[in-house]
Amino acid sequence: MMDEVHNYEVPKDSVPEDLLYQQARRLVRQHNPKQPGYLWFFTDKCQTNHTFPMGMPDETQQKPCFRLKKVIRNSRKIFNHAKQYLTADNVGDILEMGHDFDGESVELISYPQEGKTQLGVLKETIQDLFRNGYSPRDIAVLFKDIYSIPKDLSNRLNTSTCTAEENSSDCLVASTVLKYSGLERPVVVLVDVEDSIPWGRKRDPFIYCAVTRAMVKLLIIRRRK
């Protein structure tokens, strides 16, 4: 099984667009060409945020094909917020909630306010979460790209931080939206992810991927226009 296939990118003019598909065919036939095995691809078209070919066959050739439509990661409040970024035709009407958990809240936090900076607002937000009973292992702070992550963030937030690869640790995760794709935490803090989407990315799927990393509470820090 291969998950997060919507993240695969095949740069133009470098290899055939069906490279991934052909490699998959060889993989399942490596032991017995006459009795091939099975290779399952899990992909979410709503999260396909890049503009490059994926190397996947046309949907008409994807057989057998099954659609998973029940949302279980996100609370109802978070998913209702995420719906505005769904660009696929009628996909919002197809998806169903697999539970009745409302979650806490989706909060928008603007700056500058009273002279506060992005880092100052982020620090206050994290401290408020700690005071409300959340621990560092509950929280992921996501930025639009690696260049937007402040240096020495652990000392500035007065808590240990780790990367997306260490998501199962007890530290607060500080990462990018792309590197955190496929992962989740109870609380996600997005920091200016709507500002200047990285090159080669599509805005709405990029933001949809970001907001759906949160399970219980979503906080969106953004610069006031």
Secondary structure, 3 states (H helix, E strand, C coil): CECCHHHCCCCCCCCCCCHHHHHHHHHHCCCCCCCCCCCCECCCHHHCCECCCCCCCCHHHCCCCCCCCEECCCCHHHHHHHHHHCCCCCHHHHCEECCCCCCCCEEEEEECCCCCCHHHHHHHHHHHHHHCCCCHHHEEEEECCHHHCCCCHHHHHCCCEECHHHCCCCCEEEEECCCCCCCCEEEEEEECCCCCCCCCECHHHHHHHHHCCEEEEEEEEEECC
